[in-house]
Amino acid sequence: MSAQYLLGSSHIGDRSFVFTLVLTGFDVAGAFAKERPHEEEEAALSSEWYEKAFLKLTKLSQLLKHVDLIDGRLINLNEHSRIFDDKLEHEMQTFKSLVRAFIGCFSVQETMRKNLMASFADDPRRREFQCFTKPSERDPITLSSLTKVADILSISAQQRKIVRHTICPQVTQHQIWTGALEEVLKGLKSEIDFLIHCCTSKEINLAQQIVVSCMKLLDSAILPDSESASWMRLMPTKGEDSSPSHKWEDVLEMLVDLINCLSEEKRLILHVEKLEVMKEGLYQIRDVLMDKNIGYRDVRYQENLVQKKLTKALGHSSRCLFTLLLYYLYGCVKDIEVDVRGGVHKLDGENKFCLYMGKILTSDEEKAIWIGVKQLDKALGVFKFVMETAGMKGDLVLQGHLWCVGAENSVPNQARHENTSLSHHCSKLYTTISLLSFFGLGQAGTKSSKRYMQQYNEVELCGLGLAISTVVSIAEILKNNRFSVEKKIGTLTVDMRDEPGARPISKAKIEILLVKTQNFDEFMAAEAEERENGGDEQN
């Protein structure tokens, strides 16, 4: 089986992190032939269950091929649109539950173990432990508060205080607060507009009017001319017509009416829950003015008052605080759902911890895979951010897993031979073990680049944001060791969105095109010989 290597890095604010992403399938045919002898009776019962479950999985994987459940919402992957279908959503939940059961079986555990051994051949401490062996590690989890993140990382009470006192002043800034609230209302308005075209009702129409009015009122708290110097915003003259001053209490009342109006609308339950979350913050600042038609000093006073009150009131377990953090980090407000929660494992012999979690895919198409990558990227990034903010000792190694049920290839002949009765039903369940994407630094990126040049004669290295220095380092290593010469280099700025409709984030990008030297093959052969001799000496 082939493996693809892509170099990249993620960054949050001024922090960068890397993680290993592994795409894995499973071999059901060999799941029970490899069980220990004293488990024969249990294996026989399990075999019957797995046989029936696989038939269900096969049907569901075809039905759900272009659909995925992302952060609690059923999404059409081709059209990037929301799907309102209770039956289809139930089928999706069933599909993911069955896959979680398969992840715990012996053959899948062996598959992941071998995959990790191949990925970390040079680092035995990171490949000798098995993950997702406990049933609790295969449960789903929704990241909706700092408390959930801290519980998984086993952060102490003192460190939780540090995290809260550090994060609150950053995420409660006036522009972050208003931006997050506006994002919540935009998402709700978008789905209300869709529902009105499909099946309108009195409650939906009323909710649309409230949302529009609330967004207009919210606009009064956002300064339109942010690029002009602050001292240029003068106090309006007494004779000048100006709109009456409003307080955040007016927005709070609108949100209460909106929640009451949509309380029976199941299709918008996630939006209603998020409105409830934002009510917590609005209640704390209900007496603060929200008016852009005042002088600079008064504006700054009101903005600081919002920040001060929210910082004081929002606790570590506050979902409102976590929503502001998500907007601060990613520009989105949806809670992050993880299909397989995983856990944290201490690596032997060093002060390192490995955090692993996973995503279940309905298709192995590139679009579905990269959506899974983005979800894991967000989730793992939050954990890394919190750990660094808490000042915890040790390094956190991030590991993301993707599981996909394919139907194009057959299981290996030896597995079919070991369990003939089961293989008839499982011959189309393919075990995909490939290191889909390796987000790494230094040695890993250099090795990947060499492999590409060996196959294609050239390689293009790309880096975004804080990954630029990594790409430059790899290029310099390859050039200094006479493996490549630089053919082309370019820099640009790109706008990226984590998901459709989210605010664009500008990131610097570098592209370096390297071509291999005339002596490239000789250097690779010498390097391979050196590794082989080193292995013989070790043996």
C-alpha positions, -999 to +999 in steps of 0.1 A: +000+000+000+012+035-008+018+063+016+016+100+009+036+126+028+026+163+030+045+188+050+026+215+069+021+231+102-007+248+121-006+279+142-028+297+167-020+333+172+017+334+179+019+297+189+027+268+165+021+231+168+026+200+148+008+167+149+009+133+132-022+123+112-028+086+104-055+072+081-065+037+091-091+011+080-095-023+094-093-060+085-123-078+099-115-111+083-086-116+106-102-102+137-109-134+154-084-159+140-057-140+159-076-140+192-060-158+222-072-195+227-089-188+261-113-164+243-126-188+217-161-189+231-163-151+233-147-148+198-174-171+183-202-149+197-183-118+185-178-132+151-215-135+146-221-100+158-193-086+136-207-104+106-241-088+109-226-054+118-204-055+087-233-060+064-249-029+080-217-009+077-214-018+040-249-004+033-244+027+054-210+035+039-227+037+005-257+057+017-235+082+036-207+085+011-211+122+005-225+131+039-208+138+072-218+148+107-197+179+115-200+196+149-235+182+153-247+192+119-254+169+090-235+183+060-235+176+023-198+174+015-202+182-022-224+213-018-212+224+017-249+227+027-268+217+058-291+186+056-322+184+077-331+147+077-337+130+111-336+095+095-303+101+077-288+116+109-298+085+128-282+063+102-250+084+106-250+079+143-255+042+138-226+041+113-202+058+137-212+037+166-205+005+146-171+018+135-162+026+172-170-010+180-147-022+152-119+001+164-118-019+196-113-053+179-080-071+179-071-068+142-077-030+141-055-026+172-028-046+155-032-025+123-028+008+143+002-007+162+020-016+130+011+017+114+027+036+144+057+013+143+062+022+106+056+059+113+080+062+142+107+037+133+133+060+148+115+067+180+104+035+198+089+054+228+062+069+205+053+036+189+052+010+217+019+020+233-015+012+220-043+037+219-081+034+219-080+001+238-104+013+265-141+016+257-141+051+272-114+062+248-136+053+218-166+075+230-174+107+213-168+141+230-180+176+224-155+203+234-177+230+248-158+243+279-122+247+292-131+223+320-135+194+295-101+202+280-085+205+314-100+172+326-085+153+297-051+170+303-053+164+341-046+201+347-044+210+384-068+236+401-040+261+403-031+257+366-068+261+357-068+295+375-037+305+354-054+295+322-086+315+330-067+346+341-045+345+310-072+337+285-101+360+298-085+394+290-076+382+255-110+367+245-133+393+262-120+422+242-149+443+228-142+434+192-140+396+200-172+397+220-192+416+193-177+395+165-186+362+182-221+374+189-225+385+153-212+352+141-238+333+161-266+355+147-253+351+111-253+314+114-288+313+127-301+338+101-286+317+073-305+285+084-337+305+091-336+319+055-332+283+042-361+270+063-384+298+051-379+287+015-386+251+024-414+252+049-424+285+064-442+290+097-453+318+120-425+311+145-398+310+118-410+343+102-411+360+136-376+346+144-363+361+112-375+395+120-360+393+155-326+382+141-325+411+116-334+436+142-309+422+166-281+424+140-290+460+132-289+469+169-256+450+173-242+471+144-245+502+167-218+487+189-193+482+161-174+513+149-177+516+111-144+536+105-119+513+123-091+524+101-092+560+111-071+572+140-089+569+173-085+605+183-104+616+151-136+602+165-151+633+181-182+637+203-213+645+181-226+681+184-258+687+204-278+697+173-267+667+153-293+640+148-283+608+164-300+575+172-310+570+208-284+552+230-290+515+236-277+491+262-267+455+259-299+447+279-318+454+246-299+427+229-305+404+258-342+409+256-342+401+219-322+369+225-347+358+252-376+364+227-357+346+200-351+316+223-388+314+233-398+317+196-376+288+185-379+266+216-400+240+197-380+241+165-358+209+167-340+217+134-325+248+150-318+233+185-280+238+182-284+275+174-309+279+203-283+263+226-257+287+214-280+317+221-284+303+256-247+303+259-243+339+248-270+350+273-246+344+301-223+371+288-251+395+279-265+392+314-232+404+329-230+435+307-267+444+304-262+478+320-234+488+296-240+513+268-236+501+232-233+533+211-208+542+184-221+578+181-201+591+211-166+604+216-135+583+216-130+585+254-165+574+261-163+546+235-131+533+251-147+534+285-177+513+274-154+488+256-132+484+287-163+480+308-175+451+286-140+435+289-138+440+326-172+427+335-169+396+312-134+388+326-147+390+361-178+369+356-170+342+331-156+312+350-134+283+339-164+261+331-183+288+312-194+278+277-196+314+268-159+319+276-151+288+255-172+302+226-152+334+227-120+314+228-130+295+196-138+328+179-105+342+191-085+312+178-104+302+146-131+328+138-159+303+144-183+297+173-195+261+169-184+237+196-159+211+184-172+175+182-147+147+182-159+112+171-133+093+191-121+111+223-089+091+228-067+101+258-033+111+270-004+087+274+029+094+291+059+084+269+084+062+288+118+076+296+111+112+288+090+142+299+066+139+270+029+131+267+010+119+236-025+132+231-044+110+206-080+113+192-097+104+160-123+112+134-145+086+115-149+092+078-177+082+055-155+083+024-118+082+015-122+110-010-098+139-007-126+164+003-138+142+031-103+135+044-094+172+046-126+181+064-115+155+089-081+169+091-095+204+098-117+191+126-087+173+143-066+203+137-090+225+156-095+201+185-058+193+189-049+229+186-072+239+215-055+213+237-020+225+228-030+261+234-044+253+269-014+232+279+010+260+269-011+286+286-012+265+318+026+263+318+026+226+322+060+209+323+069+185+294+060+184+257+027+174+243+029+152+212-003+154+191-016+124+172-047+124+150-063+093+136-088+090+107-108+058+101-124+050+068-144+020+056-136+014+020-153-009-005-129-010-035-102-036-024-103-070-008-087-083+023-053-101+021-053-137+009-038-149+042-066-133+062-092-148+039-076-182+043-076-180+081-113-173+084-131-184+054-167-182+068-163-146+078-142-135+048-172-141+024-190-112+040-159-091+047-139-094+015-148-058+005-137-043+038-103-029+030-076-022+055-061+011+045-029+017+065-011+047+052+005+077+067-017+101+050-002+133+062+028+139+084+029+173+099+065+173+112+097+193+116+133+187+107+141+151+100+106+140+090+102+168+065+137+163+051+131+125+046+097+132+029+113+157+005+141+133-005+115+106-013+096+130-036+127+141-054+138+104-058+105+097-075+097+130-093+131+147-096+118+178-078+098+188-048+078+220-039+079+230-003+051+252+010+047+268+044+019+289+059+025+314+088+048+301+114+056+270+092+076+293+069+107+290+091+104+252+090+102+250+052+132+273+049+152+251+074+144+220+054+154+236+021+187+247+036+194+212+050+188+197+016+210+223-002+238+222+023+240+185+021+241+187-018+208+168-023+191+197-041+195+231-057+169+259-055+151+265-087+123+289-077+112+307-046+081+329-041+061+345-013+025+356-011-004+362+012-035+340+012-069+343+028-080+310+044-114+300+060-117+271+084-152+264+070-177+280+045-190+313+059-163+318+085-143+350+085-111+349+063-078+348+080-048+362+061-016+341+063+018+345+048+029+317+025+062+307+010+068+283-019+103+268-026+109+246-056+139+223-053+154+200-079+177+172-072+215+174-080+234+153-104+249+133-075+216+129-057+213+091-063+249+086-051+242+104-018+209+085-013+227+052-019+255+062+006+229+072+032+210+039+028+242+019+032+251+039+063+217+032+078+221-005+070+255-007+085+243+011+116+214-014+119+238-044+116+260-030+144+230-024+166+219-060+161 
